[in-house]
Amino acid sequence: MTAVETLDKLQRRITVSVAKGDLQSEVDARLKNMSRTARVSGFRPGKVPLSVLHKRYGASVQAEVLQDKVGQVFFEAVRAAHVRVAGMPRFTPHEVGDAAEAFTFDAEFEVYPDIALGDLSTVEVERVHCEVDDAAVDKTVDVLRRQRRTFSERGADDGAAREGDRVTVDFVGKIDDVAFPGGSAEGFAFVLGEGRMLPEFETGVGGRKADEQAEFDLHFPEDYQGREVAGKTARFEVKVRKVEAPHVPEMGPELAKELGVPDGDVAKLREDIRRNLQREVKSRLSARNRNAAMEALLKVNPVDLPAGVVQEEIEQLIQGARQDLQARGMKDVDKLPIAPDMFRDQAERRVRLGLIVAELVKEHELHAKPEQIRAHVEDMASSYEDPQEVVRWYYGEPQRLSQVESIVIENNVAEHVFAQARTTDKTLGFDELMQSS
């Protein structure tokens, strides 16, 4: 058996050879097969002599066969040596004379690390819980009501703009008495108190009535998205065109029908809202707890990473970023320079976790069981109008189902971590969970 030489923690080298006789036999076989269809000027199809094909294509076919043979011999050798190769090997040929019986190569490659799982009982991890109470349902109902609000102009005796009112304005912003791009508008409407405008702008408009004018200074934050005005102070001249008061519909049968309950049953609507919130809370809790469990695994399992695998992960992340930008409408994303180091930390974390989780799943039999996968799919499908159609959709494509399987495995791993670690349980309020996730 060919010896595997250790160069570094994960770096290895092995020497492989391909007999020239075996190489030539395969070259002859491929050229003979090529002769059946090769088209060469001066010869009928299928009648090209092998000597002609050797002269014209022999070198390229030999290079192709040599590459195949070297790869085959390499993988047979590392399989026999029980070595898990990470990434692609790099082959360096030996210099051999014409009298040599074989082509010889040094193959340098990385291996996956051997992982000795750490002691989870030494790490603290927090598991969070949250209940959907009546207050959460009430708050969601209020949001749904506000989404369907209407506005009407305030009367002259009650015309001052206040929080919640929709105000329509014309404005011009100037820096050093010069109007700046994006600092002017006509007929611009916004709702006071929703945070769409900077606080100083809202303060300058609040309390004004229709047809009133106002002037005020506004200091743009240092991190303002408009770089040309960030950190500068502008003078705004504003004319209020219209002030409209909001009218929020009461929750009753008519609004319940509008929200999808055919018989207008408000109690049924609230129960539907509660179930939807419970699904959302469950999803957020699961994601947050999985992340806490993964962080615990990283703390007790230092792992050397194969550089080639990390690089492959970086390239996948860059490709994903390009696809995301393209989906957002950006053009020529393939030409956009993206620095690999932007994704290095993320890539290293993903590779490290992948190695640890794979070892943990293997050692503790945490594989996703078919019934777990089915239950997860049915749970996701339950929020749709036709759950069975959604279930069929997932089971109709192996890639979709594999994504579910990955989530189930991560859930199994998280439960294992919580069972082994020093786990503390914490109850979060509904608002706290929604704002922190």
C-alpha positions in Angstrom: 0.0 0.0 0.0 1.3 3.5 -0.9 2.4 5.5 2.2 0.6 8.7 3.0 3.1 11.4 4.2 1.9 14.1 6.7 3.1 17.6 5.7 1.0 19.6 8.2 -2.0 19.2 10.5 -4.3 18.5 7.5 -1.9 18.5 4.6 -0.9 15.2 3.1 1.2 13.9 0.2 1.1 10.6 -1.6 3.0 9.3 -4.7 1.0 7.6 -7.4 2.1 6.0 -10.7 0.4 5.0 -13.9 2.1 2.3 -16.0 2.9 3.5 -19.5 1.7 0.2 -21.0 -1.8 0.7 -19.3 -1.9 4.3 -20.5 -1.1 3.4 -24.1 -3.7 0.6 -24.2 -6.4 3.0 -23.1 -5.2 5.6 -25.6 -5.3 3.0 -28.4 -8.8 1.9 -27.3 -10.2 5.5 -27.3 -8.6 6.3 -30.7 -10.1 3.1 -32.2 -13.5 4.1 -30.9 -13.0 7.6 -32.3 -12.2 6.2 -35.8 -15.8 5.1 -36.2 -17.1 8.6 -36.4 -14.0 10.8 -37.0 -14.1 13.1 -40.0 -10.7 13.8 -41.6 -10.3 15.4 -45.0 -9.3 12.8 -47.6 -10.9 9.9 -45.8 -14.4 8.5 -45.7 -16.1 8.5 -42.3 -15.1 5.3 -40.4 -12.1 4.7 -42.7 -9.5 7.0 -41.1 -6.3 5.0 -40.3 -5.3 4.7 -36.7 -1.8 6.1 -37.6 -3.5 9.3 -38.8 -5.6 9.6 -35.7 -2.5 9.0 -33.5 -0.7 11.8 -35.3 -3.6 14.3 -35.1 -5.2 13.5 -31.8 -2.7 11.2 -29.9 -1.2 13.9 -27.7 -4.6 15.3 -26.5 -6.1 11.9 -26.0 -3.0 10.8 -24.0 -3.3 13.9 -21.8 -7.0 13.1 -21.2 -6.3 9.5 -20.4 -3.4 10.3 -18.1 -5.6 12.7 -16.1 -8.3 10.1 -15.7 -5.8 7.4 -14.8 -4.0 9.5 -12.3 -7.2 10.5 -10.6 -8.4 6.9 -10.5 -5.1 5.6 -9.0 -5.1 8.5 -6.5 -8.6 7.8 -5.2 -8.0 4.1 -5.0 -4.8 4.7 -2.9 -6.4 7.1 -0.4 -9.4 4.8 -0.1 -7.1 1.9 0.7 -5.3 4.1 3.3 -8.7 5.1 4.8 -8.0 8.8 4.2 -10.9 11.3 3.9 -9.9 13.7 1.2 -11.1 17.3 1.6 -11.2 19.2 -1.7 -9.3 18.5 -4.9 -5.7 17.2 -4.9 -2.8 19.0 -6.6 -0.6 16.8 -8.8 3.1 17.5 -9.5 4.7 15.2 -12.1 8.1 13.5 -11.5 10.7 13.9 -14.2 11.1 10.5 -15.8 13.1 9.4 -18.8 11.8 7.7 -21.9 13.0 4.4 -20.4 10.8 4.7 -17.4 7.9 2.2 -17.2 5.5 4.6 -15.5 4.4 8.2 -15.1 4.8 9.2 -11.5 3.1 12.1 -9.6 3.2 13.6 -6.1 -0.4 14.4 -5.0 -0.7 17.0 -2.3 -4.1 17.3 -0.6 -6.0 18.1 2.5 -7.9 15.7 4.8 -10.9 16.2 7.0 -9.9 16.6 10.7 -10.5 13.8 13.2 -13.0 15.3 15.6 -13.0 14.3 19.3 -16.2 15.8 20.6 -15.9 18.1 23.6 -17.7 17.8 26.9 -21.0 19.7 26.6 -21.5 19.6 30.4 -18.8 22.3 30.8 -20.8 24.9 28.8 -23.8 27.0 29.7 -26.6 27.5 27.2 -29.9 29.4 27.4 -33.1 28.0 26.0 -35.9 30.5 25.5 -39.7 30.0 25.7 -42.6 32.3 24.8 -46.4 32.0 25.0 -48.9 33.7 22.8 -51.3 35.5 25.2 -54.4 37.5 24.7 -52.3 40.7 24.7 -50.3 39.5 21.7 -53.6 38.7 19.8 -55.0 42.1 20.8 -51.9 43.9 19.5 -52.1 42.0 16.2 -55.7 42.8 15.8 -54.9 46.5 16.3 -52.2 46.3 13.6 -54.7 44.7 11.2 -57.2 47.5 12.0 -54.6 50.3 11.5 -53.6 48.7 8.1 -57.2 49.3 7.0 -57.5 52.8 8.3 -58.8 55.7 6.1 -58.0 59.4 6.4 -60.2 62.5 6.1 -59.2 66.2 6.2 -59.4 67.9 9.6 -61.7 70.8 10.0 -60.6 74.4 10.5 -61.3 74.2 14.3 -59.3 71.0 14.7 -56.7 71.3 12.0 -53.4 71.0 13.8 -51.3 68.0 12.8 -50.7 65.5 15.5 -49.2 62.0 15.8 -51.1 59.5 13.6 -52.2 62.2 11.1 -51.3 62.0 7.5 -49.7 65.3 6.4 -49.1 66.4 2.8 -46.4 68.9 2.3 -44.2 70.8 -0.2 -40.7 71.3 1.0 -37.2 72.5 0.0 -34.0 71.7 1.9 -30.9 73.9 1.5 -27.4 73.6 2.7 -25.5 76.9 2.6 -28.5 78.4 0.8 -28.2 75.8 -2.0 -30.9 73.2 -2.6 -29.4 69.7 -2.6 -30.5 66.6 -4.6 -33.3 64.7 -3.0 -34.1 67.5 -0.6 -37.2 68.9 -2.3 -40.6 67.5 -3.0 -44.2 68.6 -3.8 -47.3 66.8 -2.6 -45.3 64.5 -0.3 -47.5 62.6 2.2 -46.4 60.9 5.4 -47.9 59.8 8.7 -46.6 61.6 11.8 -45.1 59.2 14.3 -44.3 56.3 11.9 -40.6 57.2 11.6 -40.6 57.6 7.9 -39.1 61.1 8.3 -36.3 62.2 10.6 -37.5 63.3 14.1 -36.5 67.0 13.5 -38.6 67.1 10.3 -41.7 65.6 12.1 -41.2 68.1 15.0 -41.1 71.0 12.5 -44.3 69.9 10.8 -46.2 68.7 13.9 -48.8 71.2 15.2 -49.1 72.9 11.9 -52.4 73.4 10.0 -53.2 73.3 6.3 -51.7 76.2 4.4 -49.3 77.0 7.2 -45.6 77.4 6.5 -42.6 76.5 8.6 -38.8 76.9 8.6 -36.4 74.9 10.7 -32.9 73.4 10.8 -32.3 69.7 10.5 -29.0 68.0 11.2 -28.5 64.8 9.3 -26.9 61.9 11.2 -23.3 61.0 10.5 -24.5 57.6 9.2 -27.3 58.9 7.1 -27.8 56.9 3.9 -27.4 60.0 1.7 -23.7 60.4 1.9 -23.6 63.9 0.4 -25.6 65.4 3.3 -24.5 63.0 6.1 -23.3 65.0 9.2 -24.5 68.3 7.7 -27.2 70.8 8.8 -29.9 71.8 6.3 -32.5 74.6 6.4 -35.9 73.4 5.4 -38.8 75.5 4.1 -42.1 73.6 4.4 -45.7 74.4 3.3 -48.4 72.2 4.7 -50.9 71.4 2.0 -53.3 69.0 3.9 -53.8 67.5 7.3 -55.8 64.3 7.5 -57.0 62.5 10.6 -57.0 58.7 10.7 -60.2 56.6 11.1 -59.5 53.1 12.3 -62.3 50.6 11.8 -63.6 48.8 14.8 -63.2 45.0 14.9 -66.5 43.6 14.0 -68.2 41.2 11.6 -67.6 43.4 8.5 -63.9 43.7 9.2 -63.6 40.0 10.1 -65.1 39.2 6.7 -62.6 41.5 5.0 -59.9 39.6 6.8 -61.0 36.2 5.4 -63.6 34.9 7.8 -66.7 34.4 5.6 -69.3 34.4 8.4 -67.8 37.4 10.1 -67.2 35.5 13.4 -64.7 37.7 15.3 -63.9 34.9 17.8 -62.9 32.6 14.9 -60.8 35.4 13.5 -59.0 35.8 16.8 -58.4 32.1 17.0 -56.9 32.1 13.5 -54.7 35.0 14.5 -53.6 33.1 17.6 -52.7 30.0 15.6 -50.7 32.1 13.1 -48.8 33.8 15.9 -48.1 30.5 17.6 -46.6 29.2 14.3 -44.4 32.3 14.0 -43.4 32.1 17.7 -42.5 28.5 17.3 -40.4 29.2 14.3 -38.5 32.1 15.9 -37.9 30.1 19.1 -36.6 27.1 17.2 -34.2 29.3 15.2 -33.0 31.1 18.2 -32.5 28.0 20.3 -30.8 26.2 17.4 -28.4 29.1 17.2 -27.7 29.0 20.9 -27.0 25.2 20.7 -24.7 25.7 17.8 -22.7 28.4 19.6 -22.3 25.9 22.5 -20.9 23.3 20.1 -18.4 25.8 18.8 -17.2 26.6 22.3 -16.3 23.0 23.2 -15.2 21.8 19.8 -12.1 23.6 18.4 -11.6 22.2 14.8 -8.8 22.7 12.3 -10.4 23.6 9.0 -9.4 22.4 5.5 -8.5 25.6 3.6 -9.8 24.2 0.3 -13.3 23.5 1.8 -13.4 26.9 3.3 -12.6 28.5 -0.1 -15.3 26.4 -1.7 -17.8 27.7 0.9 -16.6 31.3 0.3 -17.2 30.9 -3.4 -20.7 29.6 -2.8 -21.5 32.5 -0.5 -20.2 35.0 -3.2 -22.4 33.3 -5.8 -25.4 33.5 -3.5 -24.7 37.2 -2.9 -24.6 37.8 -6.7 -27.8 36.0 -7.2 -29.5 38.0 -4.4 -28.3 41.3 -6.0 -29.5 40.2 -9.4 -32.9 39.3 -7.9 -33.0 42.9 -6.5 -32.7 44.3 -10.0 -28.9 45.1 -10.0 -27.3 44.7 -13.5 -23.9 43.3 -14.4 -23.6 41.6 -11.0 -21.0 39.1 -12.5 -18.7 42.1 -13.0 -19.1 43.4 -9.5 -15.9 43.0 -7.4 -16.7 41.1 -4.2 -13.8 40.6 -1.7 -13.7 37.0 -0.5 -12.6 38.1 2.9 -16.0 39.6 3.4 -17.4 36.1 3.7 -14.4 34.3 5.4 -15.7 34.4 8.9 -19.1 33.2 7.8 -17.6 30.4 5.7 -15.3 29.2 8.4 -18.2 29.1 10.9 -20.4 27.1 8.5 -17.6 24.6 7.7 -16.7 24.2 11.3 -20.3 23.6 12.4 -20.9 21.3 9.5 -18.0 19.1 10.6 -19.0 19.1 14.3 -22.7 18.4 13.6 -21.9 15.6 11.2 -19.7 13.9 13.8 -22.3 14.5 16.5 -25.1 13.0 14.3 -23.0 10.0 13.5 -21.8 9.3 17.1 -25.3 9.8 18.8 -27.6 8.6 16.0 -29.3 12.0 15.6 -30.4 11.4 12.0 -33.7 12.7 10.9 -36.3 9.9 11.1 -39.0 9.7 8.3 -41.8 10.4 10.8 -39.9 13.6 12.0 -39.6 14.9 8.5 -43.3 14.2 7.8 -44.4 15.9 11.0 -42.3 19.0 10.1 -43.6 19.2 6.6 -47.2 18.8 7.8 -46.7 21.5 10.4 -45.4 24.0 7.8 -48.3 23.0 5.5 -51.0 23.6 8.1 -51.0 27.3 7.6 -52.0 27.0 3.9 -55.4 26.7 2.4 -54.7 23.2 1.0 -52.2 21.5 3.3 -52.1 18.2 1.4 -51.1 20.0 -1.8 -48.2 21.6 0.1 -47.1 18.2 1.5 -47.2 16.7 -2.0 -45.1 19.7 -3.3 -42.4 19.0 -0.7 -42.4 15.2 -1.3 -42.4 15.8 -5.1 -38.8 17.2 -5.1 -35.9 15.5 -3.3 -34.1 18.8 -2.9 -37.0 20.4 -1.0 -37.2 17.4 1.3 -33.5 17.4 1.9 -33.8 21.0 3.2 -36.5 19.9 5.6 -34.3 17.0 6.7 -31.4 19.4 7.5 -33.7 21.5 9.7 -34.9 18.4 11.5 -31.3 17.2 12.1 -30.4 20.6 13.5 -33.4 20.4 15.8 -32.2 16.9 17.0 -28.8 18.3 17.6 -30.1 21.2 19.5 -32.2 19.0 21.8 -29.1 16.8 22.4 -27.1 19.9 23.3 -29.8 21.1 25.8 -29.9 17.7 27.4 -26.1 17.5 27.9 -25.2 21.1 28.6 -25.9 23.3 31.7 -29.1 24.6 30.3 -31.1 27.5 31.8 -34.7 28.2 30.7 -35.9 31.7 30.1 -39.3 33.0 29.3 -39.5 35.9 26.9 -42.4 38.2 26.4 -44.0 38.2 22.9 -42.8 41.7 22.0 -39.3 40.9 23.2 -39.1 37.8 21.0 -40.4 39.6 18.0 -38.1 42.6 18.4 -34.9 40.5 19.1 -35.3 37.9 16.4 
